[in-house]
Structure formats: C-alpha cells, structure tokens
C-alpha cells in the first residue's frame, strides 16, 4: 500500500498514537473508531494500518509504552542509601511522573478491561514489576526496623493508589504548589509505614 504523499512514518506514527490516546481518554476505547483516529491525524482510515495492526494493538502499545517509560524513568533515579530515602524518592517520582501524563494514566487504569487476555497479562506483568520495586523498598525498611508494616503487598498497593490519586484532582496554579503537595504526600506515606 502506498503511503500518502507528504506523510512520514516517523511523524505520522507518533501522531496516530497521540490521537488514539486523546480519543481513548476522552471517549473510552469502545466508543472510538479507527475512522475517528484517522480523522484526527488527518489521514485516510486505511492509512492507519501502515502504523498499527488494529485498534487493540494501538491500545496495547499505548499501555505498554506508558509502563516501559515508567520503569525506565524509575530505574534512572539515583539510588538512595536508606529505605526511608528510597521511599521518599519513590513517592516524589511517582507523583511527578504521573502528573505529566494524565491521559496515559487515565487509560492505563480505565481501559485495562478492554485488552485481550494475552495483552492484559503482559501489562499486568509490567505493573507487577513496578509494584515489586516499591515492595522491595518496603521490605528492606521492615527488615532494618525502619518501617512497621503488617502486609508489604497491601501497603505497596495502597501507597501507589494514594499517589496516583493526585492525578485526578491536582491542578497547576491551585492553592498549593507541587512541591507542597509532594511534601504532604511524603508525610502521609512516611506515617503509614512507621
């Protein structure tokens, strides 16, 4: 199939993903058609198949890309010496990373149910990998006596849910700065494990 005159795969491919992300976040995966995505990109519907196999592949690629970016960014953080400092770094990182990607966060939670079983399993594996990074911090803190935690898995899930929740209500220019929000959340996370 010939490419549309003036289109470039390195430009159009990311535009397809960006359009799908926007439409999935705004209307939900099930309500969005490939024609709508093509219209937003400015190409014929058939041209989308030069960049993706189908709508399911688009959703999977978006969710996987988000998780890959999250894991890569977290791995690049400087390593802190103590579990307390590691937990603080995790708290601040999680808030900032997710605030910069509201649409990706939204579909990562709301559209999991629309993945095929194999795709769901692949994304769940990546999510568990990220959860395990927090669980390791919590376990090290419990082992050194720095943290008092009854159940590491439940504590990790609760912390992640609390931190991700900032994304639903925080607005730049609000009553508190992002630094102040981070400090408040770090205080709540610290109190929950000590």
C-alpha positions in Angstrom: 0.0 0.0 0.0 1.5 3.4 -1.0 2.0 6.0 1.7 0.0 9.2 1.4 2.0 12.0 -0.3 3.7 14.1 2.3 3.3 11.6 5.2 6.4 10.4 7.1 6.3 7.3 9.3 8.5 9.0 12.0 5.9 11.8 12.2 2.6 10.1 11.4 3.2 7.0 13.6 3.5 9.1 16.8 0.6 11.3 15.7 -1.6 8.1 15.4 -0.6 7.1 18.9 -1.2 10.6 20.2 -4.7 10.8 18.5 -5.6 7.4 19.9 -4.5 8.4 23.4 -6.6 11.6 23.3 -9.7 9.9 21.9 -9.5 6.9 24.2 -9.1 9.1 27.2 -11.9 11.4 26.2 -14.5 8.9 24.9 -13.3 5.5 26.0 -11.8 2.8 23.9 -15.1 1.1 23.0 -16.6 4.3 21.6 -13.7 5.3 19.4 -13.4 4.1 15.8 -10.3 3.8 13.6 -12.1 6.4 11.3 -12.2 8.9 14.2 -8.5 8.3 14.9 -7.7 8.8 11.2 -9.7 12.0 11.0 -7.8 13.5 14.0 -4.5 12.5 12.4 -5.6 13.8 9.0 -5.2 10.6 7.0 -7.5 8.2 5.4 -8.7 5.4 7.7 -6.9 2.7 5.6 -3.6 4.6 6.0 -3.7 3.9 9.8 -2.9 0.2 9.0 0.6 1.4 7.9 1.2 2.2 11.5 -0.8 -0.3 13.5 -2.4 -3.7 13.1 -5.7 -2.7 14.7 -7.3 -0.7 17.5 -6.4 -3.4 20.1 -2.8 -3.1 19.1 -3.0 0.7 19.5 -4.4 0.3 23.0 -1.8 -2.2 23.9 1.1 -0.1 22.5 -0.1 2.9 24.5 -0.4 1.0 27.8 2.9 -0.8 27.2 4.6 2.4 26.2 3.4 4.1 29.4 4.7 1.2 31.6 8.0 1.0 29.7 8.5 4.7 30.2 7.6 4.4 33.9 10.0 1.6 34.5 12.9 3.2 32.6 12.4 6.6 34.3 12.3 4.9 37.8 15.4 2.8 37.0 17.3 6.0 36.1 16.7 7.6 39.5 19.8 7.9 41.7 20.0 5.2 44.3 19.4 6.4 47.9 21.3 4.9 50.8 18.4 4.1 53.2 14.9 2.7 52.8 13.4 5.9 54.1 15.2 8.0 51.4 14.3 5.4 48.7 10.6 5.6 49.8 10.7 9.4 49.7 12.3 9.3 46.2 9.7 6.8 45.0 6.8 9.0 46.4 8.1 12.1 44.7 8.9 10.4 41.5 5.5 8.7 41.2 3.6 11.9 41.7 5.6 13.9 39.2 5.8 11.2 36.5 2.1 10.6 36.5 1.1 14.3 36.7 2.9 14.9 33.4 0.8 12.1 31.7 -2.8 12.4 32.8 -4.3 10.8 29.6 -1.9 7.9 29.8 -2.6 7.3 33.5 -6.4 7.5 32.8 -6.4 4.9 30.1 -3.9 2.7 32.0 -6.5 2.3 34.7 -9.8 2.6 32.9 -9.1 0.6 29.7 -7.3 -2.4 31.1 -10.6 -4.3 30.8 -10.6 -3.8 27.0 -7.3 -5.7 26.5 -7.3 -9.2 25.1 -6.3 -11.8 27.8 -2.7 -12.0 26.4 -2.3 -8.3 26.2 -3.8 -7.9 29.7 -1.3 -10.4 31.1 1.6 -8.6 29.5 0.6 -5.2 31.0 -0.1 -6.8 34.4 3.4 -8.2 34.4 4.8 -4.7 33.8 2.6 -3.3 36.6 3.7 -6.0 39.0 7.3 -5.3 38.1 6.8 -1.6 39.2 4.9 -2.7 42.3 7.8 -5.1 43.2 10.2 -2.1 43.2 8.1 -0.5 45.9 7.7 -3.8 47.7 11.5 -4.2 47.8 11.9 -0.8 49.4 9.2 -1.6 52.0 10.7 -5.0 52.7 14.2 -3.5 53.2 12.7 -0.9 55.5 10.9 -3.6 57.6 14.0 -5.8 57.7 16.1 -2.9 59.1 13.4 -1.9 61.6 12.8 1.5 59.9 9.2 0.5 58.8 6.4 -1.2 60.7 4.4 -2.9 58.1 1.9 -5.8 58.5 1.5 -6.7 54.8 4.0 -5.4 52.3 1.9 -6.1 49.2 -1.2 -4.4 50.5 0.9 -1.4 51.7 2.5 -1.1 48.3 -0.8 -1.2 46.5 -2.3 1.4 49.0 0.6 3.8 48.5 0.5 3.5 44.7 -3.3 4.1 44.7 -2.9 7.1 47.0 -0.1 8.7 45.0 -1.8 8.1 41.6 -4.9 9.7 43.0 -3.2 13.1 42.9 -3.6 13.0 39.2 -7.4 13.2 39.5 -7.6 16.5 41.4 -4.3 18.4 41.3 -4.2 21.5 39.0 -1.2 23.7 38.5 -1.8 27.1 39.9 -4.0 25.8 42.7 -3.8 26.6 46.4 -0.7 24.5 46.9 2.4 24.2 44.8 3.5 20.8 43.5 6.4 20.8 46.0 4.0 21.4 48.8 1.7 18.6 47.6 4.7 16.2 47.4 5.7 17.2 51.0 2.2 16.5 52.3 2.0 13.2 50.5 5.5 12.2 51.6 4.5 12.9 55.2 1.4 10.7 54.8 3.3 7.9 53.2 6.0 8.1 55.9 3.4 8.0 58.7 1.7 5.0 57.1 4.8 2.8 57.4 6.2 3.9 60.7 
